[in-house]
Amino acid sequence: MSTRETTQRNVGVSAALVAGGAGIVTGNPAVFMVAAVALVYAAYQAAIGDPEPTLTVERHVEPADPVPGSEVTVTLTLTNDGDATLPDVRVLDGVPERLEVVDGSPRFGTHLEAGASGSVTYTVEARRGDHAFTDVAVVCRNLTGTVEFAEQVAVETTLSCSASVDTVPLSGQTLSQSGRVPTDAGGNGLAFYAIREHQSSDPMNRVDWNRLAKTNELATVEFKETRAATVITLVDSRHPVAGETGTPTAVQFCAYAAQQVGSALLDMDNRVGAAVYDSCETLQPSANRAQEQRLEAFLEGTVNGAATGSSGARGSSLLDTGTRTRRMQSPTGMTDRYGIADGGDAVATLDRSIPSESQVVFCTPLLDDRAADAAKRLAAYGHAVTVVSPDMTTGDSPGSTVERIDRTARLDDLRGRVRVVDWTPAEPLAKALIRATERWA
């Protein structure tokens, strides 16, 4: 700890000497006695000294892996490991810059007997990303406040806030191979589908033995068949704009959603690929174990390309708030840069680039009519389309209000044609998916 002697001791001793001198000169015993008491007290403090404090600082967060928007309780505990009482201990916890304290305070003061502990509890609101706490500032003063010990104590704590998607509901557009997407066809599965007349090629474990015992007729039980699907996660990379400084951009939120959805679908044994609107870069669908890593690298490159104005960059976090933004380019500029065919028709180019049986999960903020039109055209081409739209219009400015009205109109127009997930990034994506699924049902 660093030690600093305050001016209070010198001032007090000087005042006591002045008062004592005044008492002698004036012959006032009361003034002289006050000065004598002050001098004795100062002499006592100088004689016993001020041992350097020995403290242990611990920090505990609960829950350690919260979902965005939830409350996290932080408890900071100090223990006096020394033999002397610490009469005045003041502490300030190092709260991460992007976490807001919603209850309590990270600052507190206490006194600690030898071997005793003291703690403070406060609450922060979780935000998406990894948040590292900084050092704890500790200041200890002696009884008279004349000597101060100060130290920055490092307590490594990182709050990781995310919400993984466990399942993604898909339409019945599937492949012939088995998987986990329910279909309207009978076959192998878990849920009951129908009972039909027995055929000689039917396996014995599908025979309805109860029916045979009652009617002496052979029948076969069919279950609702589950199959795999081919899914393309399509990322709208045209709007690298953020709601406020230091927060992820629309492209980053779209890439994050695509990564979460893609990982969940791969876990469900589906074939997953990716594409970019409207550069038309594609990652061909696959279901092997390495595809998740390829998907993450592809999406990181999409985020970097949107920030720098070029494609193919790799190695950035999907929600790294240090990413730069750029202005949108005209359709002509996009055509010249990426060589899109069909006179700059990105939708037609994408349709030819992805398998015809693909379902499309289109991650777009819906900040213009082109995105809404692209979703409708992909559906017209025969793809089952689900739009996942992060809401970037939550600001209070007049411009945000206008954008919010326009975006709401686009969502309402799309809901009659494709599936829509309206996602506010402050809430977990999984929660938005569940809410949308209930609406589809």
N, C-alpha and C positions, 0 to 999 in steps of 0.2 A: 504494500500500500504506500501511496505517497502521503507525506505528512506535511501539514502546514500549521504554523502557529499564528493564530489570529491576533489582531491588534487589541482585542478586548483585555488580555492580560496586562499588556503594557499600559493601556489607558487606565485600568483599574488600579494598578500599583501607583501610577503617577497621581491619580486622584486621591488615593489614600495618603500619600506623602504630603500632598498639598493640604488636605484636611487636617492631618496631624500637625503640620507646621502652623496652620491657622489656629488650631486649638491651643497650642503652646503660646503663641503671640497674644491671643485674646484672653487667655486664661479660662477658656470655656471647656470644662471637663467632658461635657456630653459630646462635643465635636471630636475631642481627642480620643474618646473611647470608641466612637464609630470608626475612626481611622485605624485604631489599634486592632479592632476586630478584622477589618479588611486586610491589614497587613499579615495577621496571623493566618487567615484563610489562604492568602496567596502563598505564604511560606509553606503551608501544609501541602498545597497542590504541587509546589516545586519539589518538595521533599519526597512525596510518594511517586512522582512521575506519572506518565500515561503510557501503559503497556500497549503495544500495537495489537489491534483486534485480530482474531482468527475466526473466520466465518466460512461456513459451507452454504452454497446457494444451489437450490434445486428448482427446476421448473417442470410442471406436469400439465399436459393438455388432454382434454377429454371432450369428444372422441378424437383419436389421433388421425383418422382418415375420414373427415366429414364430407358431406355432399355440399355443393355450392348453395349458399343462402342459409345454411343452418347455423346455429349458434354453437360456439366452442368455448368451454370453460378453461381458463388458464389459472393455475395455482402456483404461486411463487413462494418458496419456503426458505427461510434463513435460520441457520443454527449457529449459536455461539459456542465454538469449540475451545475457547480460552478459559482461563481461571478467573478473570475479572468481569464484573458487570459492565455492560455497555449501556450507558444511560440514554443515549440519543443516537438512534440508527435511522437513516433515511435511505429509501430505495426507490429507484425508477427502472422499471422493466423495459427492455428493448423491443417494443411491439413492431412487427413488420409494417412498412409504410402503407401497403395496400390493404391492410386489415383494419377495419373500423371497430373501436371499442364501443359497444352498445350498452354495457352495464358495468358498474363499478369503475375502478381506476387502477392503472398499473403503478401508481405512485402511492407510497405509504410510509409512515414513520412509527417507530416503536422503541421499546427498551428491552434488552435481553439480559437475563441473569446468566451466570456461567452454566453452560450445558443446556440452556433453554432454546426453544425455537419459536419463531413467529412467521405468519404467512398472510398473504393477501390473495384474494380471488377476484377475477374480473372476467368479462365475457366479450368475445370478439365475434364478428360475423364472417363466416368462411366465404372466400372467393376462390374461383377456379385457379389452379396453379400450385406451385410449390413456394412456400413463404418461410424464409429463414429468420428467426428471431436474432436480434443483435445483442451485444453485451448488456449485462445488468449493471447500472451505476449504483454504487454503494458509498455512502458517506457516514462516518462515525465521528461523533464529537464527545469530548469529556464533559463532566458535570457542569463546569462553568462555561463551556462553549469556547474556551480559549485555544484548544488544540483540535485540529480536524484531520482525520484520516480519510482518504478517498481512493477508490479503486474501481476499474472496469472489469467485471467478472464475466468470463466467457462461459456460457451454458449453451451447448449446441442443441438446438431444437428446430426442427423443420416441420411445418404443417403442410401436408400434402392433401390437396382438395380436388377430388375428381368424382365422377359418377359413371362407372362403366355401364354399358348397355348389355343386358343379359340375353335379350331376345328381341327380334325384329319381325313383326307380322308381315307376311308376304301374300301376294295374290296366288291364284291357282295356276299361274303360268310357270310350268315346271319342266324338268327333263324326265326321261324315261328311267333314270337310275334312282335308287332308293335314297331317301333323305328324311327331313323332318317337316316338310311343308305339307299340311293336310290337303287332300284333293277330294273331288266328288266321285272318284272311282273306287270300286271295290278291289280288294287284294290283300296283301300283307300289311299289317298295321296293328294298332292297339285298340282303337275305338270301333265299336260295333257299327257295321254298315248295312248288311242285309243277309237274308237266308235265301238260297237258291237251290235248284234241283242238283242233286249230286251227279258228278261225272266221274268216269273211271280213273281219270288222271289226277283227281283231287287227292291231296295228302290226307292220311288218316287222322292227323291231329286237327283237321278242320271239319270233321264230321260232327253233326249235331246229335250226340248220343241221346240226349233227353227226348228229342223228337222221335228218334228211332224207337225208343222204349215205349212211347205213348202211341205212336201211329204205325209202327213197323215200316216206316218210309225213310229212306236215306235222304239226307239234305246236308248241304255244305254251308258253313258260316263264313261270311265275308266281312272283313274289317275295312275301315276307311284307310285307303292306301296313302302313305306319306312318301314324297319324292323330294329330290334335290332341285334347286333352282340355280340359274345363272343370273347374277346381279351385277350391274355396273353402278358404282357410286360416282355420280357426275358432280363435279365441283365448279361452281361459278366463280371464276377468278378475276372478274372485271371490276370489283369494287373493293380495293384495299383501303377502306375508310374505317375509322374507329369512332365509337360513340363519344369518347373523351380521351384526353391525352393519357398515355400509359396503359391503355386497355387494348385487348386483342382487336384486330380488324375483322371486317366481315369475311374476308377470305380465310383468315385463320379459324374463325368459328365454323365456316363451311368445311374446311379441311378436317377440323377436329371431329365434326359430326360424321363425316365420311369414314374417318378412321375407326370411330366407335362402332358405327353400323357395320362396316366391313369386318371388323374383328369378331363381332357377335355372329354374323352370318357364316364366317369361316368355321366358328365353333359349332355351328349347326349343320356342318357337312355340305355347305353350298359352294358353288364355284363363284368367286368374287373377282371383279376387275375394277378398273377406275378409268375416268376420262376427265378432261378439262373443257369447260365451256367458257370462251369459244375458240381456244387455240386448237382444240381437237386432238391434243396429245392423249394417248391411250395406254393403259396397262391391261393386257389381255387377261381374261378371267382364268383362274386356276383354283384348285382346291387343295394343293399340297401344303406342307407345313411351312415352306419358305415363302409362301405368298403373302403372309401377314407382314413379314419384313420388307418385301418388295412394295407392298401397298403403303407402308409408313414412309419409306424412302421416296416414293412417287409423290405422295401428298406434301412432304416437306419441300420437295423441289417445286411443287406448285405454289406454296406459300412464298418461297424465296423468289420465284419468278414473278409473282404478282408485286412483290415489294421493290424489285430492282428493274423490272421492265424486260426481263429475259427469262428464258426457260432453261431447265436442266440443272439448276443449282441444287445442292444437297447439304444436309447436315444441320438444319435449324429446327428448334422445337416448334411444334404446331401452334402453340400459344405463347411464343416468345414475344413479349410486348416491346422489345427493342427493334422490331421490324419497321423499316421505313415504308411510307406510303407513296403512291404516285397518282397522277391524273389518269382518268380513263382515256382509252384510245378510240378512235373512230372505227367503224366496221371496215373501212377501206384500209386503214393502217393495219388492222388485224389480218386482213387478207394478204397484204403484201408481206407481212412478217412471217406468217405461218404457212402461206401457200394453200389456203383453204380453197377447195374446189367449189363448183356451183355458184360462181360469182360471189363468194363470201358467205354462202349458205352453210353455217356451221352445223345446223341440225341435220341437214341431208348428209353432210360429210360424216357426222357422228353415227348416223343410222347405218351407213355402209361400213363403218369401222368396228362395230360391235356385233356380236351374234344376234341373229334375228329373233331368237327365243329369249333374249335378255330382258329381265326386269330392270328398271332404272330408278335409282334413288337419287333425285336431283337436289343437291344442297345449294340453296341460293337465298340471298336476303330479299329477293323480289323487290328490288329498288327501281325497276323499270319494267316496261311492258314486254321487252324482248325476252326476259326470263320466263314470264307467264306464257307467252306465245310458244317458246321452245318446249315447255312442258306439254302443252296441248298438242303440238305437232308430233312429239315423240309418241304420245298416246295414239295419235292418228296413224302412225307408222306401225302400230301393233304391239308396242311395248307397254307393259303394266308399269305405270309411273307413280312414284311416291315422292312428293315434294317435302323436304325438310328445310324449313325457313327460319334462320335465326333473326330475331327482331332487333334491328339496328336503329329503330325510330323511337326510342324510349325517352329522348331528351325533351326539354321544356321549351326550346326555341320555336319561333314561328315556322322555320323551315322543317324542323322535326315533326311538327304537327301536320303540315301539309303532306310530308312523306308518309306519315302514319295513316292518314286518310286514304292516300293512293294505294298503299300496301294492303290495307284492309279490303279495299275493293277488289284487288287482284286475288286475294285469298278466297273471297266469297265467290268470285267467278270460277276459280279452279276447283272448288269443292264439288261442283256438280260433274266434273269430268275426271279428276284424278284424286288420289289420296293426298291429304295435306296434314303436315305436322307443324303447327305454329309453336315455335320454341323461343321462349325468353331466356337468353343465356345465363341469367341469374339463377335459374332453376336447373336441376339435373335434366339432361336430355332423356334419360330413361323415364322420368316422370311425364315429360311431354309426349313420349311415345305411348305410354299407358293411357293417358287422357285421350289422345287421338284415336287409339284402337277402340276405346269405349264409344267414341262418336261414330266410328265406321260401323260398329255392330248395330 
